[in-house]
């Protein structure tokens, strides 16, 4: 009867004092989720009202969620309000801390291992949005994937949530990617294969800026070895953050060389326990 009451609503918490879940105001029940950890991923997760009060309702955290972890996504039925889940909030803030320590980690921001179905595309949007709002600099994000459908899916997530409005920031060829990386765009989306070269030629340096962050999805596959090196040569001073849904395998030194070690882990077991995957 009074829909305006819901305009300032940040999150909705449902609790009986013991079991506690939260979500956005009009989300269906299966989109409400547990908030098990307040301070770090290393905590033993506990479903309780106390955890939510400490982890969500503390003033600094609530303001962080409102400003940096809430998105509105265009859909056929209208706007959908999306609030970050516990693993997204903790993981993205780990990655933000890595960006604050760029000099110490020499641009290797780490590997963001969150299992499939955990909302990695939204985590990328939360991450880039918070960097733009909270960290000074003329940041550019190069979002790299290895499959056409994944490239399109991530681009649509950024476009539907209003993060990106430039259609021309989507590379459609090797030449187009090279052109985009020599220009000043907030976001550039590309397939990893567009970093290829012909007949063993050396990949040219495209930008020496140190405020470029490369976000690579499924960063560790073996066919990335040469292409990852080409990416490094093209953007020698960029920082690299690798997203993956599967753990790193033994012998994948190239991944650590380019991205560093894990910055966040939300594995399949945790996802099943949370009901995100079955």
C-alpha positions in Angstrom: 0.0 0.0 0.0 2.9 2.4 0.7 5.7 1.3 -1.7 7.7 4.5 -0.9 8.6 2.9 2.4 10.8 0.5 0.6 12.8 3.2 -1.4 15.5 3.7 1.4 15.6 0.0 2.2 19.2 -1.3 2.0 18.7 -5.0 2.9 16.0 -7.0 4.4 16.9 -9.4 7.3 14.6 -12.3 8.1 15.2 -13.9 11.5 13.6 -15.9 14.3 16.5 -15.1 16.6 18.5 -18.2 15.5 18.2 -18.8 11.8 18.9 -15.6 9.9 18.8 -14.8 6.1 19.0 -11.6 4.2 18.3 -10.2 0.7 16.7 -7.3 -1.2 13.2 -6.2 -0.3 11.2 -8.0 -3.0 13.5 -11.0 -3.7 11.9 -14.4 -3.8 12.7 -16.6 -0.8 15.3 -18.7 -2.6 17.3 -15.5 -3.3 17.7 -14.8 0.5 21.0 -16.1 1.8 23.0 -16.8 4.9 25.7 -14.4 6.1 28.0 -16.7 8.0 31.2 -14.7 8.4 31.7 -11.2 9.7 35.4 -10.4 9.4 37.3 -12.8 7.1 37.0 -15.9 5.0 39.1 -17.8 7.5 36.3 -17.7 10.2 34.3 -20.8 11.0 31.0 -19.9 9.4 28.1 -19.5 11.8 24.4 -18.8 10.9 23.2 -16.5 13.6 21.6 -13.1 14.1 24.8 -12.0 15.9 26.9 -12.7 12.8 24.6 -10.6 10.7 24.6 -7.8 13.2 28.4 -7.7 13.3 29.0 -8.5 9.6 26.3 -6.4 8.0 24.7 -3.9 10.4 27.9 -2.3 11.8 27.7 1.2 10.4 30.9 1.1 8.3 29.9 -2.3 6.7 26.3 -1.3 6.1 27.5 1.9 4.3 30.0 -0.2 2.3 27.2 -2.6 1.2 24.9 0.3 0.2 27.6 2.2 -1.7 29.7 -0.6 -3.2 27.8 -3.9 -3.0 24.3 -3.1 -4.3 23.5 -3.1 -8.1 20.4 -2.5 -10.1 20.2 -4.7 -13.2 17.9 -4.1 -16.1 15.7 -7.1 -17.0 12.6 -7.7 -19.1 10.4 -7.3 -16.0 12.1 -4.1 -14.8 14.9 -3.3 -12.5 16.2 -6.0 -10.2 18.0 -5.0 -7.1 21.0 -7.2 -6.3 22.9 -7.2 -3.0 26.3 -9.0 -2.7 26.4 -12.3 -0.9 28.7 -13.0 2.0 31.4 -14.6 -0.1 31.3 -11.8 -2.7 31.6 -9.1 -0.1 34.6 -10.7 1.7 36.3 -11.7 -1.6 36.0 -8.4 -3.3 37.3 -6.5 -0.2 40.3 -8.9 -0.2 40.9 -7.9 -3.8 40.5 -4.2 -3.0 43.2 -4.6 -0.3 45.5 -6.1 -2.9 45.0 -3.1 -5.2 45.9 -0.8 -2.3 49.2 -2.8 -2.0 50.0 -2.7 -5.8 53.7 -1.8 -5.2 54.3 -4.6 -2.7 52.6 -7.3 -4.8 54.1 -5.9 -8.0 50.7 -5.8 -9.8 49.9 -9.5 -9.0 46.5 -9.0 -7.3 46.0 -12.8 -6.9 43.6 -15.5 -8.0 39.9 -15.1 -7.1 38.7 -18.8 -6.8 34.9 -18.8 -6.5 33.2 -21.9 -7.8 30.9 -21.8 -10.8 27.4 -20.5 -10.0 28.7 -18.2 -7.3 28.2 -14.9 -9.2 31.7 -14.2 -10.5 30.4 -11.7 -13.1 28.7 -9.6 -10.4 31.9 -9.9 -8.2 33.8 -8.4 -11.1 31.3 -5.5 -11.3 31.4 -4.9 -7.5 35.2 -4.9 -7.6 35.6 -2.5 -10.5 32.9 -0.2 -9.1 34.5 0.0 -5.7 38.0 0.7 -7.2 36.5 3.5 -9.2 34.7 5.0 -6.2 37.2 4.6 -3.5 40.7 4.5 -5.0 42.2 7.6 -6.7 43.4 7.2 -10.2 42.3 7.1 -13.9 41.6 3.4 -13.8 41.0 1.2 -16.9 39.7 -2.4 -16.6 40.5 -4.9 -19.3 38.1 -7.9 -18.9 39.5 -11.0 -20.6 37.7 -14.3 -21.2 38.3 -17.4 -23.3 34.9 -18.2 -24.8 32.6 -16.1 -26.9 29.5 -16.8 -24.8 31.3 -16.0 -21.6 32.6 -12.8 -23.1 29.1 -11.8 -24.1 27.6 -12.8 -20.7 30.1 -10.7 -18.7 29.7 -7.7 -21.0 25.9 -7.9 -20.6 26.2 -8.0 -16.8 28.3 -4.8 -16.8 25.9 -3.2 -19.4 22.7 -4.1 -17.6 24.0 -2.9 -14.3 25.0 0.5 -15.7 28.7 -0.1 -15.1 29.6 0.3 -18.8 27.8 2.2 -21.6 30.4 2.1 -24.4 29.6 -0.4 -27.1 32.9 0.3 -28.7 34.8 -0.9 -25.7 34.0 -4.5 -26.8 37.0 -5.7 -29.0 35.9 -7.5 -32.2 39.3 -8.2 -33.7 43.0 -8.2 -32.9 43.4 -4.8 -34.5 40.4 -3.4 -32.7 41.8 -4.6 -29.3 45.2 -3.0 -30.0 43.4 0.2 -30.9 41.3 0.2 -27.7 44.3 -0.4 -25.5 46.1 2.6 -26.9 43.0 4.8 -26.2 41.5 5.9 -22.9 38.5 3.7 -22.0 37.1 2.9 -18.6 36.4 -0.8 -19.7 37.7 -3.0 -22.5 36.2 -6.4 -23.0 38.0 -9.0 -25.1 38.7 -12.7 -25.8 42.2 -13.8 -24.7 42.8 -15.0 -28.3 43.0 -11.4 -29.5 46.4 -11.1 -27.9 47.7 -13.5 -30.5 50.6 -12.8 -32.9 51.5 -14.2 -36.3 54.5 -16.3 -37.2 56.2 -16.0 -33.8 56.4 -12.2 -33.9 56.9 -10.3 -30.7 53.7 -8.7 -29.3 53.9 -4.9 -29.3 53.7 -2.8 -26.2 50.3 -1.1 -26.3 50.2 0.9 -23.1 52.8 1.6 -20.4 50.1 3.0 -18.0 50.3 1.7 -14.4 46.6 2.3 -13.7 45.3 -0.6 -15.9 43.8 -3.7 -14.1 43.4 -6.8 -16.2 40.5 -9.0 -14.9 40.9 -12.5 -16.5 38.2 -15.2 -16.1 39.4 -18.9 -16.1 42.9 -17.5 -16.1 44.9 -20.6 -15.5 44.3 -22.9 -18.4 47.3 -24.3 -20.2 46.5 -22.7 -23.5 46.9 -19.3 -21.8 50.7 -19.7 -21.4 51.8 -17.9 -24.6 48.8 -15.5 -24.6 49.3 -14.6 -21.0 52.9 -13.6 -21.8 51.6 -11.6 -24.8 49.2 -9.8 -22.4 52.1 -9.0 -20.1 54.2 -7.6 -23.1 51.2 -5.5 -24.3 50.6 -4.0 -20.8 53.9 -4.2 -19.0 52.8 -2.1 -16.0 49.3 -3.4 -15.6 48.0 -5.2 -12.5 46.4 -8.7 -13.0 43.5 -10.3 -11.1 42.5 -13.8 -12.2 39.0 -15.2 -11.6 38.4 -19.0 -11.8 35.8 -21.5 -10.9 38.3 -24.4 -10.4 41.4 -24.7 -8.2 44.9 -24.3 -9.6 46.6 -27.5 -10.5 50.1 -28.6 -9.7 52.6 -27.2 -12.2 50.6 -24.1 -13.2 53.5 -21.8 -12.3 52.6 -19.4 -15.1 49.3 -18.6 -13.3 51.2 -17.6 -10.1 53.8 -15.8 -12.1 51.2 -13.6 -13.7 48.5 -13.4 -11.0 50.1 -14.4 -7.7 48.5 -16.7 -5.1 44.9 -16.9 -4.0 43.3 -13.6 -2.9 39.9 -15.2 -2.1 38.6 -18.8 -1.9 34.9 -19.9 -2.1 35.1 -23.5 -3.1 32.5 -26.1 -4.2 32.0 -27.6 -0.7 31.2 -24.1 0.7 28.9 -23.4 -2.2 27.0 -26.7 -1.7 26.7 -26.0 2.1 25.2 -22.5 1.3 22.8 -24.0 -1.3 24.3 -22.0 -4.2 25.1 -25.3 -6.0 23.4 -28.7 -5.7 
